[in-house]
């Protein structure tokens, strides 16, 4: 008996209706073919296409059309619903957590106009990378050893780049990384990363900012789970550190993790200003979505507020 497992999911949000035929035309270079007509329920699949991706030896990409707004609550309060079951089985991304679009609009630093997306969205195109599992011969854990998440995300990102050319598209949405980008800022990121020969990690993982009080702040990444990596949190006195500098530190550490081994408990790293930050490993994060994180605190002699110290300790 076989089943399907989706390892990555990216989306393009729509402002007006679009046909599956128009989607197929936009993705003509991927030689799409019709897979099914959405009879299994939109939560699991709308009308869909399967694409030919030469870089994928065993996986496949399915692109389906959903003609309703993004279901941000994922049926979390109705756990018997089809929507909750679809979310729970990874149909909207294995690392997607309820409220991802709302948080993405609130933290859309790379595209400030993203705060209005929820009111504009009438549907979405879901781009998923999947693998066929044979329950008798191959387990999910055995198959996962063959995954190359960077290659997977790069393939899906190329597909989204073509879909963003459609006049019906509002923007790109990575639900697991809580990233929103319109076509212009999406292409800017693609071009910059191509020039430097690095993965487009800022299209897969967002950096967010939360103010703890009038002085202390938290910045974190969300989305590194798609790469098989922990996210990173930094707690610091916002009156003494530039947000852009902390953003750079989080991005640098994330890129380091993509290319190297993990850090160790209590290890220290120096930022671009010469300040050292101590790292501790935690199974849960300070902010949603719940996930494993590396937590950073600067060795600058400042006293951490008691409430934050207890949470970050």
Buried (B, 14 or more C-beta within 10 A) or exposed (E): EEEBBBBBBBBBBBBEEBEBEBBBEBBEEBEBEEBBEBEEEBBBBBBBBBBEBEEBEEBBBBBBBBBEBBBBBBBBEEEEBBBBBBBEBBBBBBBBBBBBBBBBBBBBBBBEBBBEBBEBBBBBBBBBBBBEBEEEEBEEEEBEEEBBBBBBBBBBBBBBBBBBEBEBBBBBBBBBBBBBBBBEBBBBBBEEBEEEEEBBBBBBBBBBBBEBEEEBBBBBBBBBBBBBBBBBBBBBBBEEBEBEEBBBBBBBBBEBBBEEEEBEEEEEBEBEEEBEBBBBBBEEBBBEBEBBBBBBBBEEEBEBBEEBEEBBE
